[in-house]
């Protein structure tokens, strides 16, 4: 028997690696001779960098870059010299987590530091860059990132603009004279799991700017700025950024990455599965065991378990989900394509108690699942 263990994390409780260890331990009580393949996954959120490191065998590179307010900070990314692949999480340089509440205002923040991480990776020889764009503190349409890579954004009279959200509507032209030469030969994949447009009622500013510190008045300014910026992009590159699904992700860096990096937007879980060669690994599996902290309707769209089930259906492999809590109906489970679903919680307990007991509870649930199979 071959069983593939392919979970996301239990947020705040177990990493994907710890999940794999607990499940393997439970299974081994019943199937001592089974082939058990450990494949922790992630969808581009917190913890993805550790999962990616596992598959690309990358080294962590730490350099000094600009944070969202142009202050020097240390930020890290992964680089695998043999495969020339870099994995960069923009939140490391341009994330909301880097700012105190009082400093959060995406009128003034920039993705410049993210561009500095990309530039460093290119200078080390990266030929493929995977960019995770969750958790941003910005709404600059990717202008800061592009500026760090040599693009210059000009106002009237050819004045160079500071690459921040409040200057989007001042951009009249884009100067590409000094763009980083290595951009031409590098391939960019952007982990993007939202479908927001660049501007408008479902755009970057109107959906996300409030949580990044913008007032209602500033949200309108930023939205108009993104619309104006899109017009300049269209005139310069003949790219209708508003028509790109996901262009409004992370304050518009989704669209900016397509334009300035010639990047491809794709789901985070699909990127990680590709790095893991997941579809190949499950081709002769008898079961896949997956899981995450909470299985609910949100899981049905863009999350790790959804990615696992999508691959499993193609290979006709049944999937079992062992989760911290479960709140889907029988009909939703059948529609989703999960053969077996179980909450690992044992007895009556508070959430903190359940989280502390996750490893033992998961091991026990895995043992009982194995007994059922046998």
C-alpha positions in Angstrom: 0.0 0.0 0.0 1.2 3.5 -0.8 -0.2 6.5 1.1 0.8 10.1 0.4 0.5 12.5 3.3 -0.1 16.0 1.8 -1.4 18.6 4.3 -1.4 22.3 4.9 -0.6 23.5 8.4 -2.9 23.7 11.3 -2.4 27.4 11.8 -1.0 28.2 15.3 -0.9 24.5 16.2 1.0 22.2 13.7 3.3 22.9 10.8 2.7 20.8 7.7 5.9 18.8 8.6 4.5 18.1 12.1 1.2 16.9 10.5 3.1 14.5 8.4 5.0 13.1 11.3 1.9 12.6 13.4 0.0 10.9 10.6 2.9 8.6 9.7 3.3 7.6 13.4 -0.4 6.7 13.6 -0.4 4.8 10.3 2.8 2.8 11.2 0.9 1.2 14.2 -1.2 -0.6 11.6 0.8 -0.6 8.3 4.4 -1.3 9.2 5.4 -2.1 5.6 3.4 0.5 3.7 5.1 3.0 1.5 4.4 6.4 3.1 5.3 9.5 1.2 5.5 12.8 3.1 4.6 15.9 1.0 3.7 18.9 3.1 2.1 21.6 0.9 1.1 25.3 1.2 -1.0 27.7 -0.8 1.2 30.8 -0.7 0.2 31.9 2.9 2.2 31.9 6.1 4.7 29.1 6.2 5.0 28.6 2.4 8.6 29.6 2.4 9.5 26.6 4.6 7.6 24.2 2.4 9.2 25.6 -0.7 12.7 25.3 0.9 12.0 21.6 1.4 11.4 21.0 -2.3 13.9 23.3 -4.1 16.7 22.7 -1.5 17.3 26.4 -1.4 19.4 28.5 0.9 18.1 31.4 2.8 19.6 34.7 1.6 19.3 37.7 3.9 20.0 41.3 2.7 19.2 44.8 3.7 16.3 46.4 1.8 13.7 49.2 2.3 10.6 48.4 4.3 7.2 49.8 3.2 8.2 53.2 4.5 11.7 53.3 3.0 13.4 52.3 6.3 16.3 49.8 6.2 15.4 46.3 7.4 16.8 42.8 6.9 14.7 40.6 4.7 15.2 37.0 3.4 14.3 34.9 0.4 15.2 31.5 -0.9 17.6 30.8 -3.7 18.6 27.4 -5.1 21.9 27.9 -7.1 21.7 24.6 -8.9 18.2 25.1 -10.4 18.5 28.9 -10.4 15.1 29.2 -8.7 14.3 32.0 -6.2 11.3 32.1 -4.0 10.4 35.5 -2.6 7.5 36.5 -0.3 6.8 40.2 -0.7 5.5 40.3 2.9 9.2 39.9 4.0 10.0 43.4 2.6 6.7 45.0 1.9 4.3 43.4 4.4 1.7 44.8 6.7 3.4 42.8 9.5 6.4 45.1 9.4 4.4 48.2 10.4 2.9 49.4 13.7 -0.8 50.2 13.5 0.0 54.0 13.6 2.3 53.7 10.6 -0.2 51.9 8.3 -1.2 54.1 5.4 -1.0 52.7 1.9 -0.9 56.3 0.5 2.7 56.4 1.6 3.9 52.8 1.4 5.9 51.1 -1.3 6.8 47.7 -2.8 10.4 49.0 -3.4 11.9 46.5 -1.0 10.3 43.6 -2.9 12.0 44.9 -6.0 15.3 44.9 -4.2 14.9 41.3 -3.2 14.1 40.4 -6.9 17.1 42.4 -8.1 19.4 40.6 -5.6 18.1 37.2 -6.8 18.7 38.2 -10.5 22.2 39.2 -9.7 22.9 35.8 -8.1 21.8 34.2 -11.3 18.1 33.4 -10.8 16.4 32.3 -14.0 13.0 31.6 -12.4 11.5 33.7 -9.7 8.4 32.6 -7.8 6.8 35.6 -6.0 4.2 35.2 -3.2 2.2 38.4 -2.9 0.1 38.0 0.2 0.0 40.2 3.3 1.1 43.5 1.6 1.1 46.9 3.2 0.9 48.6 -0.1 -1.3 50.0 -2.9 1.2 51.2 -5.4 0.3 49.1 -8.4 3.8 47.5 -8.3 5.4 50.9 -9.0 7.9 50.5 -6.1 8.9 47.0 -7.1 9.5 48.2 -10.7 11.4 51.3 -9.6 13.9 49.1 -7.7 14.4 47.2 -11.0 15.3 50.3 -12.9 11.9 51.6 -14.2 11.4 55.3 -13.7 7.9 56.9 -13.3 7.7 60.4 -14.6 5.4 63.3 -13.8 5.0 66.4 -16.0 8.4 68.0 -16.9 10.0 64.5 -16.5 10.2 64.7 -12.7 10.9 61.3 -11.2 8.2 60.3 -8.8 8.6 58.6 -5.5 6.9 55.1 -6.0 4.1 55.3 -3.5 0.3 55.0 -3.7 -0.4 58.7 -3.5 1.7 59.3 -6.7 -0.2 56.9 -8.9 -2.3 59.6 -10.5 0.7 61.8 -11.2 2.4 59.3 -13.5 2.5 60.5 -17.1 5.2 58.3 -18.6 7.4 55.3 -17.9 11.1 55.4 -18.6 12.6 51.9 -19.3 16.2 53.1 -20.2 17.8 51.6 -17.1 15.7 48.5 -16.5 17.7 45.6 -15.0 19.1 43.6 -18.0 18.5 40.2 -16.3 14.7 40.8 -16.4 14.7 39.9 -20.1 15.9 36.3 -19.5 14.1 35.5 -16.2 10.7 33.8 -15.9 8.3 35.0 -13.2 5.5 33.1 -11.6 3.2 35.0 -9.2 1.3 33.2 -6.5 -2.1 34.9 -6.7 -5.4 33.4 -5.3 -7.7 36.4 -5.6 -9.6 37.6 -8.7 -9.8 41.3 -7.8 -9.5 43.8 -10.7 -6.9 46.6 -10.7 -9.5 49.4 -9.8 -13.2 49.9 -9.3 -15.7 48.5 -6.8 -13.9 45.1 -6.7 -10.4 46.6 -7.1 -7.3 46.8 -5.0 -8.1 50.0 -3.2 -11.8 49.6 -2.5 -11.5 46.1 -1.2 -8.2 46.1 0.7 -6.9 49.7 1.3 -9.0 50.2 4.5 -7.2 47.4 6.3 -3.9 49.0 5.2 -4.8 52.3 6.9 -6.5 54.3 4.2 -9.4 56.6 5.0 -12.6 56.6 2.8 -11.3 59.7 1.1 -7.9 58.2 0.5 -9.5 55.0 -0.9 -11.1 57.1 -3.6 -7.8 58.8 -4.3 -6.0 55.5 -4.6 -8.7 54.0 -6.8 -8.5 56.9 -9.2 -4.8 56.7 -9.1 -4.8 53.0 -10.1 -7.2 53.8 -12.9 -4.9 56.6 -14.2 -1.9 54.3 -13.8 -3.7 51.7 -15.9 -4.2 54.2 -18.7 -0.5 55.0 -18.8 0.3 51.3 -18.8 -2.1 50.8 -21.7 -0.6 53.7 -23.7 3.0 52.4 -23.0 2.6 48.6 -23.3 -0.8 48.1 -24.9 -1.7 45.9 -21.9 -5.3 46.3 -20.5 -4.3 45.6 -16.9 -7.9 46.0 -15.8 -8.9 42.9 -17.8 -6.4 40.7 -16.0 -8.0 38.6 -13.3 -6.1 39.1 -10.1 -4.4 42.3 -11.2 -5.7 44.0 -8.0 -4.0 41.5 -5.8 -1.7 43.0 -3.1 -2.4 46.6 -3.8 -2.1 46.1 -7.6 1.2 44.3 -7.6 -0.6 41.5 -9.3 -1.1 43.6 -12.4 2.3 45.3 -11.9 4.0 42.0 -12.0 2.4 41.0 -15.3 3.4 44.3 -16.8 6.9 45.0 -15.4 8.1 41.4 -14.9 6.2 39.8 -17.7 4.9 37.5 -14.9 2.3 34.8 -15.0 -0.4 34.9 -12.3 -1.3 31.4 -10.9 -2.6 29.9 -7.7 -0.2 29.4 -4.8 -1.1 25.7 -4.3 -0.6 25.0 -8.0 2.9 26.6 -7.8 3.9 24.5 -4.8 2.5 21.3 -6.3 4.6 22.0 -9.4 7.8 22.4 -7.3 6.9 19.2 -5.4 6.1 17.3 -8.6 3.0 16.3 -6.7 1.0 14.9 -9.6 3.8 12.5 -10.4 4.2 11.4 -6.8 0.5 10.4 -6.4 0.1 8.6 -9.7 0.3 5.1 -8.1 -1.0 6.0 -4.6 -3.8 4.1 -2.9 -4.8 7.0 -0.6 -3.9 10.6 0.0 -4.3 12.0 3.5 -4.6 15.8 3.7 -5.8 18.3 6.3 -5.8 21.8 7.6 -6.9 23.5 10.8 -10.5 24.2 9.7 -12.4 22.6 6.9 -15.2 24.9 5.7 -16.7 26.4 2.6 -13.6 28.6 2.1 -11.6 25.4 1.6 -13.5 24.8 -1.6 -11.8 27.7 -3.3 -8.1 28.1 -3.8 -6.9 26.4 -0.6 -4.4 23.5 -0.2 -7.0 20.8 0.2 -8.7 22.0 -3.0 -5.5 21.6 -4.9 -4.9 18.1 -3.5 -8.4 17.0 -4.5 -8.0 18.5 -8.0 -4.9 16.4 -8.6 -6.4 13.3 -6.9 -9.4 13.3 -9.2 -7.2 13.2 -12.3 -5.5 10.1 -10.9 -8.6 8.5 -9.3 -7.0 8.4 -5.9 -9.3 8.7 -2.9 -8.6 11.5 -0.4 -9.1 11.5 3.4 -9.1 14.9 5.2 -8.1 15.0 8.9 -8.9 18.4 10.2 -9.0 20.3 13.4 -12.6 21.2 12.9 -15.1 20.4 10.2 -18.1 22.5 9.2 -19.2 21.2 5.8 -22.3 19.2 5.0 -22.5 15.8 3.5 -23.6 17.3 0.2 -20.6 19.7 0.3 -18.2 16.8 1.1 -19.5 14.8 -1.9 -19.4 17.8 -4.2 -15.9 18.6 -3.1 -14.7 15.0 -3.7 -13.5 14.0 -0.3 -13.9 10.3 0.4 -13.3 10.5 4.1 -13.5 13.5 6.5 -13.0 13.6 10.2 -12.3 16.1 12.9 -9.5 15.0 15.1 -10.8 16.7 18.3 -11.4 14.2 21.1 -13.8 14.8 24.0 -15.0 18.2 25.2 -12.2 20.8 25.1 -11.6 24.5 24.6 -9.9 25.7 21.4 -6.5 26.3 23.2 -6.7 22.8 24.7 -7.5 21.2 21.3 -4.6 23.1 19.7 -2.1 21.9 22.4 -3.3 18.3 21.9 -3.2 18.4 18.1 -0.3 16.1 17.5 -1.6 13.3 19.8 -5.2 13.7 18.5 -4.0 13.6 14.9 -1.9 10.5 15.6 -4.9 8.8 17.1 -7.2 9.8 14.2 -4.6 8.4 11.7 -4.4 5.2 13.6 -8.1 4.7 13.6 -8.3 5.6 9.9 -5.7 2.9 9.2 -7.7 0.4 11.2 -10.7 1.1 9.0 -8.6 0.6 5.8 -7.3 -2.7 7.1 
